[in-house]
Amino acid sequence: MTRLKGQDMKNRGGMTLVELMVALLIFGIVMSVVFSVMVNSRNSYEDTRERAQFQQSIRAVISLLTREIRSAGCNPTQAGFEPLPVASAWVLQCRSDLNGDADANDLNPDENVTYTFNPGTGELFRDNGSGPVVILRGLQGVAFNFYDGAGNQLNNVPLGPLDRAQVREVGVTLQGDLGDGETVSYSTRVALRNG
């Protein structure tokens, strides 16, 4: 049985133009769905990463503030300086004599540190005497609250010298914007060890 060339051509299986178009359409739909899932996954990953970085930055600043507030008033030589010379809602200055040299003006270790919040820019600055440095951006609010030994809040901010002498705890609240309209807020209350 021999076949003729003409019969071979007729029996060949192939795709028609309509079948090819349908296959391309299905392939296009599948690729669109896959691409959409990949883009959404990437956006979700970026949002989660930015949120985690911002929260980590806030935690680091809270940790730094906590350490310096606890150390405020460290005065082994009884040099006679004020632990919190500035105490207001957006500005906090902490002084200590960490190296025992009878002054609170050294840069290493940082003995005289001022924290200032600028509500216009949403930035928190830290100044150890060598100039202010931005330590956190994207804040919606910062609040410093002050409490006496009985736990009563001292409300006449900025505090005068008599009220500052009564401070035994400082409350710190940092509220930030994660960029997508979601806010995060961290608060802590720190006791002065040397108060």
Biotite code that builds the C-alpha atoms (Angstrom):
import biotite.structure as struc

atoms = struc.array([
    struc.Atom([0.000, 0.000, 0.000], chain_id="A", res_id=1, res_name="MET", atom_name="CA", element="C"),
    struc.Atom([1.525, 3.092, -1.128], chain_id="A", res_id=2, res_name="THR", atom_name="CA", element="C"),
    struc.Atom([0.088, 6.445, -0.552], chain_id="A", res_id=3, res_name="ARG", atom_name="CA", element="C"),
    struc.Atom([0.125, 9.242, -2.897], chain_id="A", res_id=4, res_name="LEU", atom_name="CA", element="C"),
    struc.Atom([1.597, 12.571, -1.969], chain_id="A", res_id=5, res_name="LYS", atom_name="CA", element="C"),
    struc.Atom([-1.760, 14.315, -2.244], chain_id="A", res_id=6, res_name="GLY", atom_name="CA", element="C"),
    struc.Atom([-3.367, 11.955, 0.233], chain_id="A", res_id=7, res_name="GLN", atom_name="CA", element="C"),
    struc.Atom([-0.539, 12.556, 2.743], chain_id="A", res_id=8, res_name="ASP", atom_name="CA", element="C"),
    struc.Atom([-1.212, 16.260, 2.615], chain_id="A", res_id=9, res_name="MET", atom_name="CA", element="C"),
    struc.Atom([-4.916, 15.813, 3.283], chain_id="A", res_id=10, res_name="LYS", atom_name="CA", element="C"),
    struc.Atom([-4.474, 13.488, 6.273], chain_id="A", res_id=11, res_name="ASN", atom_name="CA", element="C"),
    struc.Atom([-1.941, 15.657, 8.061], chain_id="A", res_id=12, res_name="ARG", atom_name="CA", element="C"),
    struc.Atom([-3.172, 16.879, 11.466], chain_id="A", res_id=13, res_name="GLY", atom_name="CA", element="C"),
    struc.Atom([-2.598, 20.590, 12.076], chain_id="A", res_id=14, res_name="GLY", atom_name="CA", element="C"),
    struc.Atom([-4.147, 23.644, 13.645], chain_id="A", res_id=15, res_name="MET", atom_name="CA", element="C"),
    struc.Atom([-6.464, 25.883, 11.816], chain_id="A", res_id=16, res_name="THR", atom_name="CA", element="C"),
    struc.Atom([-6.227, 29.631, 12.155], chain_id="A", res_id=17, res_name="LEU", atom_name="CA", element="C"),
    struc.Atom([-9.281, 29.680, 14.453], chain_id="A", res_id=18, res_name="VAL", atom_name="CA", element="C"),
    struc.Atom([-7.781, 27.030, 16.730], chain_id="A", res_id=19, res_name="GLU", atom_name="CA", element="C"),
    struc.Atom([-4.518, 28.979, 16.904], chain_id="A", res_id=20, res_name="LEU", atom_name="CA", element="C"),
    struc.Atom([-6.379, 32.194, 17.811], chain_id="A", res_id=21, res_name="MET", atom_name="CA", element="C"),
    struc.Atom([-8.336, 30.411, 20.578], chain_id="A", res_id=22, res_name="VAL", atom_name="CA", element="C"),
    struc.Atom([-5.119, 28.888, 21.970], chain_id="A", res_id=23, res_name="ALA", atom_name="CA", element="C"),
    struc.Atom([-3.423, 32.312, 21.990], chain_id="A", res_id=24, res_name="LEU", atom_name="CA", element="C"),
    struc.Atom([-6.450, 33.870, 23.698], chain_id="A", res_id=25, res_name="LEU", atom_name="CA", element="C"),
    struc.Atom([-6.429, 31.222, 26.456], chain_id="A", res_id=26, res_name="ILE", atom_name="CA", element="C"),
    struc.Atom([-2.660, 31.604, 26.847], chain_id="A", res_id=27, res_name="PHE", atom_name="CA", element="C"),
    struc.Atom([-3.078, 35.394, 27.120], chain_id="A", res_id=28, res_name="GLY", atom_name="CA", element="C"),
    struc.Atom([-5.756, 35.072, 29.810], chain_id="A", res_id=29, res_name="ILE", atom_name="CA", element="C"),
    struc.Atom([-3.660, 32.628, 31.826], chain_id="A", res_id=30, res_name="VAL", atom_name="CA", element="C"),
    struc.Atom([-0.585, 34.895, 31.570], chain_id="A", res_id=31, res_name="MET", atom_name="CA", element="C"),
    struc.Atom([-2.652, 37.936, 32.615], chain_id="A", res_id=32, res_name="SER", atom_name="CA", element="C"),
    struc.Atom([-3.847, 36.117, 35.725], chain_id="A", res_id=33, res_name="VAL", atom_name="CA", element="C"),
    struc.Atom([-0.322, 34.923, 36.561], chain_id="A", res_id=34, res_name="VAL", atom_name="CA", element="C"),
    struc.Atom([1.115, 38.427, 36.030], chain_id="A", res_id=35, res_name="PHE", atom_name="CA", element="C"),
    struc.Atom([-1.617, 39.996, 38.163], chain_id="A", res_id=36, res_name="SER", atom_name="CA", element="C"),
    struc.Atom([-0.912, 37.556, 41.017], chain_id="A", res_id=37, res_name="VAL", atom_name="CA", element="C"),
    struc.Atom([2.820, 38.284, 40.777], chain_id="A", res_id=38, res_name="MET", atom_name="CA", element="C"),
    struc.Atom([2.290, 42.076, 40.847], chain_id="A", res_id=39, res_name="VAL", atom_name="CA", element="C"),
    struc.Atom([-0.077, 41.842, 43.822], chain_id="A", res_id=40, res_name="ASN", atom_name="CA", element="C"),
    struc.Atom([2.370, 39.587, 45.671], chain_id="A", res_id=41, res_name="SER", atom_name="CA", element="C"),
    struc.Atom([5.213, 42.014, 45.001], chain_id="A", res_id=42, res_name="ARG", atom_name="CA", element="C"),
    struc.Atom([3.150, 45.001, 46.209], chain_id="A", res_id=43, res_name="ASN", atom_name="CA", element="C"),
    struc.Atom([2.117, 43.108, 49.328], chain_id="A", res_id=44, res_name="SER", atom_name="CA", element="C"),
    struc.Atom([5.738, 42.198, 50.006], chain_id="A", res_id=45, res_name="TYR", atom_name="CA", element="C"),
    struc.Atom([6.853, 45.840, 49.592], chain_id="A", res_id=46, res_name="GLU", atom_name="CA", element="C"),
    struc.Atom([4.088, 47.088, 51.922], chain_id="A", res_id=47, res_name="ASP", atom_name="CA", element="C"),
    struc.Atom([4.966, 44.504, 54.553], chain_id="A", res_id=48, res_name="THR", atom_name="CA", element="C"),
    struc.Atom([8.680, 45.288, 54.273], chain_id="A", res_id=49, res_name="ARG", atom_name="CA", element="C"),
    struc.Atom([8.120, 49.060, 54.607], chain_id="A", res_id=50, res_name="GLU", atom_name="CA", element="C"),
    struc.Atom([5.791, 48.515, 57.570], chain_id="A", res_id=51, res_name="ARG", atom_name="CA", element="C"),
    struc.Atom([8.329, 46.257, 59.284], chain_id="A", res_id=52, res_name="ALA", atom_name="CA", element="C"),
    struc.Atom([11.180, 48.728, 58.690], chain_id="A", res_id=53, res_name="GLN", atom_name="CA", element="C"),
    struc.Atom([9.153, 51.646, 60.070], chain_id="A", res_id=54, res_name="PHE", atom_name="CA", element="C"),
    struc.Atom([8.069, 49.675, 63.129], chain_id="A", res_id=55, res_name="GLN", atom_name="CA", element="C"),
    struc.Atom([11.658, 48.558, 63.702], chain_id="A", res_id=56, res_name="GLN", atom_name="CA", element="C"),
    struc.Atom([12.818, 52.192, 63.484], chain_id="A", res_id=57, res_name="SER", atom_name="CA", element="C"),
    struc.Atom([10.201, 53.274, 66.019], chain_id="A", res_id=58, res_name="ILE", atom_name="CA", element="C"),
    struc.Atom([11.249, 50.480, 68.379], chain_id="A", res_id=59, res_name="ARG", atom_name="CA", element="C"),
    struc.Atom([14.902, 51.500, 68.068], chain_id="A", res_id=60, res_name="ALA", atom_name="CA", element="C"),
    struc.Atom([14.070, 55.130, 68.876], chain_id="A", res_id=61, res_name="VAL", atom_name="CA", element="C"),
    struc.Atom([11.909, 54.065, 71.842], chain_id="A", res_id=62, res_name="ILE", atom_name="CA", element="C"),
    struc.Atom([14.818, 51.952, 73.097], chain_id="A", res_id=63, res_name="SER", atom_name="CA", element="C"),
    struc.Atom([17.255, 54.875, 72.767], chain_id="A", res_id=64, res_name="LEU", atom_name="CA", element="C"),
    struc.Atom([14.843, 57.261, 74.493], chain_id="A", res_id=65, res_name="LEU", atom_name="CA", element="C"),
    struc.Atom([14.239, 54.760, 77.281], chain_id="A", res_id=66, res_name="THR", atom_name="CA", element="C"),
    struc.Atom([17.954, 54.324, 77.945], chain_id="A", res_id=67, res_name="ARG", atom_name="CA", element="C"),
    struc.Atom([18.626, 58.060, 78.037], chain_id="A", res_id=68, res_name="GLU", atom_name="CA", element="C"),
    struc.Atom([15.585, 58.896, 80.184], chain_id="A", res_id=69, res_name="ILE", atom_name="CA", element="C"),
    struc.Atom([16.548, 56.192, 82.701], chain_id="A", res_id=70, res_name="ARG", atom_name="CA", element="C"),
    struc.Atom([20.085, 57.607, 82.858], chain_id="A", res_id=71, res_name="SER", atom_name="CA", element="C"),
    struc.Atom([18.927, 61.222, 83.303], chain_id="A", res_id=72, res_name="ALA", atom_name="CA", element="C"),
    struc.Atom([20.166, 62.586, 86.601], chain_id="A", res_id=73, res_name="GLY", atom_name="CA", element="C"),
    struc.Atom([23.063, 60.147, 86.970], chain_id="A", res_id=74, res_name="CYS", atom_name="CA", element="C"),
    struc.Atom([25.323, 62.303, 89.135], chain_id="A", res_id=75, res_name="ASN", atom_name="CA", element="C"),
    struc.Atom([27.992, 60.296, 90.997], chain_id="A", res_id=76, res_name="PRO", atom_name="CA", element="C"),
    struc.Atom([30.009, 63.386, 91.974], chain_id="A", res_id=77, res_name="THR", atom_name="CA", element="C"),
    struc.Atom([26.947, 65.426, 93.066], chain_id="A", res_id=78, res_name="GLN", atom_name="CA", element="C"),
    struc.Atom([27.839, 68.127, 90.511], chain_id="A", res_id=79, res_name="ALA", atom_name="CA", element="C"),
    struc.Atom([24.435, 69.771, 90.893], chain_id="A", res_id=80, res_name="GLY", atom_name="CA", element="C"),
    struc.Atom([22.777, 69.756, 87.474], chain_id="A", res_id=81, res_name="PHE", atom_name="CA", element="C"),
    struc.Atom([19.136, 69.275, 86.550], chain_id="A", res_id=82, res_name="GLU", atom_name="CA", element="C"),
    struc.Atom([18.214, 65.854, 85.084], chain_id="A", res_id=83, res_name="PRO", atom_name="CA", element="C"),
    struc.Atom([15.511, 67.255, 82.753], chain_id="A", res_id=84, res_name="LEU", atom_name="CA", element="C"),
    struc.Atom([16.303, 70.924, 82.046], chain_id="A", res_id=85, res_name="PRO", atom_name="CA", element="C"),
    struc.Atom([13.680, 71.074, 79.258], chain_id="A", res_id=86, res_name="VAL", atom_name="CA", element="C"),
    struc.Atom([10.411, 69.180, 79.569], chain_id="A", res_id=87, res_name="ALA", atom_name="CA", element="C"),
    struc.Atom([7.618, 70.036, 77.157], chain_id="A", res_id=88, res_name="SER", atom_name="CA", element="C"),
    struc.Atom([5.144, 68.178, 74.963], chain_id="A", res_id=89, res_name="ALA", atom_name="CA", element="C"),
    struc.Atom([7.537, 68.084, 71.960], chain_id="A", res_id=90, res_name="TRP", atom_name="CA", element="C"),
    struc.Atom([10.969, 68.730, 73.485], chain_id="A", res_id=91, res_name="VAL", atom_name="CA", element="C"),
    struc.Atom([12.827, 66.686, 76.085], chain_id="A", res_id=92, res_name="LEU", atom_name="CA", element="C"),
    struc.Atom([16.362, 67.264, 77.309], chain_id="A", res_id=93, res_name="GLN", atom_name="CA", element="C"),
    struc.Atom([18.116, 64.629, 79.422], chain_id="A", res_id=94, res_name="CYS", atom_name="CA", element="C"),
    struc.Atom([21.323, 65.309, 81.385], chain_id="A", res_id=95, res_name="ARG", atom_name="CA", element="C"),
    struc.Atom([23.575, 62.862, 83.171], chain_id="A", res_id=96, res_name="SER", atom_name="CA", element="C"),
    struc.Atom([27.193, 62.468, 84.213], chain_id="A", res_id=97, res_name="ASP", atom_name="CA", element="C"),
    struc.Atom([27.846, 58.992, 82.857], chain_id="A", res_id=98, res_name="LEU", atom_name="CA", element="C"),
    struc.Atom([31.644, 59.091, 83.124], chain_id="A", res_id=99, res_name="ASN", atom_name="CA", element="C"),
    struc.Atom([31.799, 60.694, 86.581], chain_id="A", res_id=100, res_name="GLY", atom_name="CA", element="C"),
    struc.Atom([33.871, 63.736, 85.596], chain_id="A", res_id=101, res_name="ASP", atom_name="CA", element="C"),
    struc.Atom([31.611, 66.226, 87.441], chain_id="A", res_id=102, res_name="ALA", atom_name="CA", element="C"),
    struc.Atom([29.978, 67.681, 84.311], chain_id="A", res_id=103, res_name="ASP", atom_name="CA", element="C"),
    struc.Atom([27.186, 66.706, 81.933], chain_id="A", res_id=104, res_name="ALA", atom_name="CA", element="C"),
    struc.Atom([28.648, 68.059, 78.705], chain_id="A", res_id=105, res_name="ASN", atom_name="CA", element="C"),
    struc.Atom([30.599, 65.159, 77.204], chain_id="A", res_id=106, res_name="ASP", atom_name="CA", element="C"),
    struc.Atom([29.842, 63.808, 73.742], chain_id="A", res_id=107, res_name="LEU", atom_name="CA", element="C"),
    struc.Atom([31.244, 60.374, 74.426], chain_id="A", res_id=108, res_name="ASN", atom_name="CA", element="C"),
    struc.Atom([29.271, 59.122, 76.237], chain_id="A", res_id=109, res_name="PRO", atom_name="CA", element="C"),
    struc.Atom([26.374, 61.408, 75.330], chain_id="A", res_id=110, res_name="ASP", atom_name="CA", element="C"),
    struc.Atom([25.528, 63.172, 78.582], chain_id="A", res_id=111, res_name="GLU", atom_name="CA", element="C"),
    struc.Atom([23.381, 66.085, 77.411], chain_id="A", res_id=112, res_name="ASN", atom_name="CA", element="C"),
    struc.Atom([20.812, 64.990, 74.827], chain_id="A", res_id=113, res_name="VAL", atom_name="CA", element="C"),
    struc.Atom([17.815, 66.914, 73.484], chain_id="A", res_id=114, res_name="THR", atom_name="CA", element="C"),
    struc.Atom([14.933, 65.343, 71.551], chain_id="A", res_id=115, res_name="TYR", atom_name="CA", element="C"),
    struc.Atom([12.794, 67.698, 69.467], chain_id="A", res_id=116, res_name="THR", atom_name="CA", element="C"),
    struc.Atom([9.741, 66.870, 67.360], chain_id="A", res_id=117, res_name="PHE", atom_name="CA", element="C"),
    struc.Atom([8.928, 69.081, 64.370], chain_id="A", res_id=118, res_name="ASN", atom_name="CA", element="C"),
    struc.Atom([5.208, 68.595, 63.624], chain_id="A", res_id=119, res_name="PRO", atom_name="CA", element="C"),
    struc.Atom([5.505, 70.450, 60.304], chain_id="A", res_id=120, res_name="GLY", atom_name="CA", element="C"),
    struc.Atom([7.926, 67.912, 58.826], chain_id="A", res_id=121, res_name="THR", atom_name="CA", element="C"),
    struc.Atom([7.021, 64.887, 60.966], chain_id="A", res_id=122, res_name="GLY", atom_name="CA", element="C"),
    struc.Atom([10.662, 64.467, 62.013], chain_id="A", res_id=123, res_name="GLU", atom_name="CA", element="C"),
    struc.Atom([12.146, 63.640, 65.402], chain_id="A", res_id=124, res_name="LEU", atom_name="CA", element="C"),
    struc.Atom([15.589, 65.143, 66.035], chain_id="A", res_id=125, res_name="PHE", atom_name="CA", element="C"),
    struc.Atom([18.262, 64.094, 68.509], chain_id="A", res_id=126, res_name="ARG", atom_name="CA", element="C"),
    struc.Atom([20.958, 66.579, 69.485], chain_id="A", res_id=127, res_name="ASP", atom_name="CA", element="C"),
    struc.Atom([23.856, 65.435, 71.667], chain_id="A", res_id=128, res_name="ASN", atom_name="CA", element="C"),
    struc.Atom([25.548, 68.836, 71.524], chain_id="A", res_id=129, res_name="GLY", atom_name="CA", element="C"),
    struc.Atom([27.074, 68.469, 68.090], chain_id="A", res_id=130, res_name="SER", atom_name="CA", element="C"),
    struc.Atom([23.930, 69.514, 66.194], chain_id="A", res_id=131, res_name="GLY", atom_name="CA", element="C"),
    struc.Atom([20.469, 68.049, 65.590], chain_id="A", res_id=132, res_name="PRO", atom_name="CA", element="C"),
    struc.Atom([20.208, 64.816, 63.611], chain_id="A", res_id=133, res_name="VAL", atom_name="CA", element="C"),
    struc.Atom([16.962, 63.356, 62.264], chain_id="A", res_id=134, res_name="VAL", atom_name="CA", element="C"),
    struc.Atom([16.458, 59.962, 63.885], chain_id="A", res_id=135, res_name="ILE", atom_name="CA", element="C"),
    struc.Atom([12.924, 59.250, 62.656], chain_id="A", res_id=136, res_name="LEU", atom_name="CA", element="C"),
    struc.Atom([10.769, 60.510, 59.784], chain_id="A", res_id=137, res_name="ARG", atom_name="CA", element="C"),
    struc.Atom([7.128, 59.977, 58.884], chain_id="A", res_id=138, res_name="GLY", atom_name="CA", element="C"),
    struc.Atom([5.730, 60.740, 62.331], chain_id="A", res_id=139, res_name="LEU", atom_name="CA", element="C"),
    struc.Atom([2.268, 62.163, 62.801], chain_id="A", res_id=140, res_name="GLN", atom_name="CA", element="C"),
    struc.Atom([2.803, 62.920, 66.449], chain_id="A", res_id=141, res_name="GLY", atom_name="CA", element="C"),
    struc.Atom([5.175, 62.722, 69.380], chain_id="A", res_id=142, res_name="VAL", atom_name="CA", element="C"),
    struc.Atom([4.140, 63.357, 72.953], chain_id="A", res_id=143, res_name="ALA", atom_name="CA", element="C"),
    struc.Atom([6.198, 63.552, 76.118], chain_id="A", res_id=144, res_name="PHE", atom_name="CA", element="C"),
    struc.Atom([4.164, 63.293, 79.337], chain_id="A", res_id=145, res_name="ASN", atom_name="CA", element="C"),
    struc.Atom([5.547, 63.730, 82.830], chain_id="A", res_id=146, res_name="PHE", atom_name="CA", element="C"),
    struc.Atom([4.481, 62.066, 86.085], chain_id="A", res_id=147, res_name="TYR", atom_name="CA", element="C"),
    struc.Atom([5.336, 62.684, 89.732], chain_id="A", res_id=148, res_name="ASP", atom_name="CA", element="C"),
    struc.Atom([6.195, 60.045, 92.349], chain_id="A", res_id=149, res_name="GLY", atom_name="CA", element="C"),
    struc.Atom([2.497, 59.310, 92.993], chain_id="A", res_id=150, res_name="ALA", atom_name="CA", element="C"),
    struc.Atom([1.846, 58.681, 89.281], chain_id="A", res_id=151, res_name="GLY", atom_name="CA", element="C"),
    struc.Atom([-0.026, 61.952, 88.743], chain_id="A", res_id=152, res_name="ASN", atom_name="CA", element="C"),
    struc.Atom([0.488, 63.604, 85.381], chain_id="A", res_id=153, res_name="GLN", atom_name="CA", element="C"),
    struc.Atom([2.099, 67.043, 85.474], chain_id="A", res_id=154, res_name="LEU", atom_name="CA", element="C"),
    struc.Atom([0.054, 69.039, 82.971], chain_id="A", res_id=155, res_name="ASN", atom_name="CA", element="C"),
    struc.Atom([1.576, 72.527, 82.997], chain_id="A", res_id=156, res_name="ASN", atom_name="CA", element="C"),
    struc.Atom([3.901, 71.932, 80.046], chain_id="A", res_id=157, res_name="VAL", atom_name="CA", element="C"),
    struc.Atom([6.447, 73.197, 79.428], chain_id="A", res_id=158, res_name="PRO", atom_name="CA", element="C"),
    struc.Atom([7.321, 72.298, 82.989], chain_id="A", res_id=159, res_name="LEU", atom_name="CA", element="C"),
    struc.Atom([8.904, 74.916, 85.195], chain_id="A", res_id=160, res_name="GLY", atom_name="CA", element="C"),
    struc.Atom([11.851, 74.168, 87.519], chain_id="A", res_id=161, res_name="PRO", atom_name="CA", element="C"),
    struc.Atom([9.633, 73.142, 90.479], chain_id="A", res_id=162, res_name="LEU", atom_name="CA", element="C"),
    struc.Atom([7.561, 70.754, 88.371], chain_id="A", res_id=163, res_name="ASP", atom_name="CA", element="C"),
    struc.Atom([10.672, 69.298, 86.665], chain_id="A", res_id=164, res_name="ARG", atom_name="CA", element="C"),
    struc.Atom([12.095, 68.502, 90.112], chain_id="A", res_id=165, res_name="ALA", atom_name="CA", element="C"),
    struc.Atom([8.983, 66.366, 90.804], chain_id="A", res_id=166, res_name="GLN", atom_name="CA", element="C"),
    struc.Atom([9.238, 64.246, 87.626], chain_id="A", res_id=167, res_name="VAL", atom_name="CA", element="C"),
    struc.Atom([9.780, 60.556, 88.373], chain_id="A", res_id=168, res_name="ARG", atom_name="CA", element="C"),
    struc.Atom([8.451, 59.058, 85.131], chain_id="A", res_id=169, res_name="GLU", atom_name="CA", element="C"),
    struc.Atom([8.302, 60.175, 81.514], chain_id="A", res_id=170, res_name="VAL", atom_name="CA", element="C"),
    struc.Atom([5.684, 58.889, 79.091], chain_id="A", res_id=171, res_name="GLY", atom_name="CA", element="C"),
    struc.Atom([6.679, 58.730, 75.438], chain_id="A", res_id=172, res_name="VAL", atom_name="CA", element="C"),
    struc.Atom([4.232, 58.226, 72.563], chain_id="A", res_id=173, res_name="THR", atom_name="CA", element="C"),
    struc.Atom([5.312, 58.005, 68.931], chain_id="A", res_id=174, res_name="LEU", atom_name="CA", element="C"),
    struc.Atom([2.631, 57.852, 66.256], chain_id="A", res_id=175, res_name="GLN", atom_name="CA", element="C"),
    struc.Atom([3.596, 57.268, 62.637], chain_id="A", res_id=176, res_name="GLY", atom_name="CA", element="C"),
    struc.Atom([2.090, 56.911, 59.211], chain_id="A", res_id=177, res_name="ASP", atom_name="CA", element="C"),
    struc.Atom([2.905, 53.725, 57.317], chain_id="A", res_id=178, res_name="LEU", atom_name="CA", element="C"),
    struc.Atom([2.339, 55.467, 53.995], chain_id="A", res_id=179, res_name="GLY", atom_name="CA", element="C"),
    struc.Atom([-0.901, 53.785, 52.999], chain_id="A", res_id=180, res_name="ASP", atom_name="CA", element="C"),
    struc.Atom([-3.086, 55.655, 55.487], chain_id="A", res_id=181, res_name="GLY", atom_name="CA", element="C"),
    struc.Atom([-2.494, 53.108, 58.224], chain_id="A", res_id=182, res_name="GLU", atom_name="CA", element="C"),
    struc.Atom([-1.052, 54.463, 61.456], chain_id="A", res_id=183, res_name="THR", atom_name="CA", element="C"),
    struc.Atom([0.994, 52.790, 64.138], chain_id="A", res_id=184, res_name="VAL", atom_name="CA", element="C"),
    struc.Atom([1.454, 54.052, 67.670], chain_id="A", res_id=185, res_name="SER", atom_name="CA", element="C"),
    struc.Atom([3.980, 53.039, 70.310], chain_id="A", res_id=186, res_name="TYR", atom_name="CA", element="C"),
    struc.Atom([3.876, 54.227, 73.897], chain_id="A", res_id=187, res_name="SER", atom_name="CA", element="C"),
    struc.Atom([6.017, 53.600, 76.927], chain_id="A", res_id=188, res_name="THR", atom_name="CA", element="C"),
    struc.Atom([6.425, 55.011, 80.395], chain_id="A", res_id=189, res_name="ARG", atom_name="CA", element="C"),
    struc.Atom([9.967, 55.221, 81.734], chain_id="A", res_id=190, res_name="VAL", atom_name="CA", element="C"),
    struc.Atom([11.000, 55.728, 85.354], chain_id="A", res_id=191, res_name="ALA", atom_name="CA", element="C"),
    struc.Atom([14.002, 57.911, 86.086], chain_id="A", res_id=192, res_name="LEU", atom_name="CA", element="C"),
    struc.Atom([16.500, 55.770, 88.010], chain_id="A", res_id=193, res_name="ARG", atom_name="CA", element="C"),
    struc.Atom([18.179, 58.783, 89.501], chain_id="A", res_id=194, res_name="ASN", atom_name="CA", element="C"),
    struc.Atom([15.139, 60.868, 90.373], chain_id="A", res_id=195, res_name="GLY", atom_name="CA", element="C"),
])
